[in-house]
Amino acid sequence: MSEINWGKIKWQSRRGMRELDLMLLPFVEHDLPNLGSDVLDSYMDLLEASDLELFRWLHGTAKPNSESREKIVALIIKLHEGRKGVEGV
């Protein structure tokens, strides 16, 4: 298995939209390294979506367009909700 470039993943997670950055960056920094390669693969696929799609999916105004994206979005939302107030989110 090749080495994971966490810096590149973190950079790709910076979307330039504060609402997305507040959800994606803590997920990459604190959660993703502790999860399996299947979750990493799903997350990398999720990053292929546009900022608008991500915003709508992560804020519940639209449904992701695949089952794997639905699962990773649900995981990010769940972990983000658990982080609120703890890290100033």
N, C-alpha and C positions, 0 to 999 in steps of 0.2 A: 504494500500500500504506500502511496506517495505521501510525503510530508504535507500537512495542512498549512496553508499560508493564511494564518488568522488575520494578519494585517490587511491582506487583500480582501478578505471576507468583510472585515470591519469597514474598509473603505467603500466597498460596494453597497454596504448597508446604509451609508450616509446618503440620504435621498434629498437633502436640502429643504425638506418640509419638516418643520419642528415636530409636528404631531407624529410623523413617521419615525423620525430620529429618536424620539422619547420612548418609543416602543421597541424598535429594532436594535438600537445600539446596546441597551442593557441586556437584551436577549443574547446577542452575540458575545458580549463580554462576560456575562455571569452564568448563562444557562447552556448555550450551545456546546461549549467545550466538554460538558459533562454528559451529553446525550450521545446516542449512537450514530453510526455513520448513515443509517437510513434517514434520521432526522436531518442530518447535515445535507444529504442529497435533496431532501424535500425543501429545505431552506434555500439551497442554491437555485433550485427550480423556481421558487417563489420570487427570488430577486430578478428573474427575467420579466416579471410583470411591470407594467407602468406604475408611476407614482400614484396616479389617479385610481387605478385598480387597487393597489395596496391600501390606499387611504380608505376607499369604500369597503373593502373586505375587513380591514382591522377595526373599522368603526361601525360595522354591522349594517351598512346601508346597501350592500350587495353581497351576493354569495359567490365564493371562489368558483372558478370554472373547472376544477378537477377535485377528486376525492383527496389526493395527497395534499393539495393546497388547502382544502378545507381543514384537514387535520393539523397542519402546521400553523395555520392562522388561529385555530382554536387554542392550540398550545401557547402561542405567543400572547394571546389575549388573557388566558388563564394566568400565566406567569406574570404578566404586566399588572393584572388586578391584584395579585398577591404582593406585588412590590410597592404599590401605592402607599405613600406616607412613610415607607421605610427608607427609601433612597431619594426622597424629595420629588418623586414623580407625581 
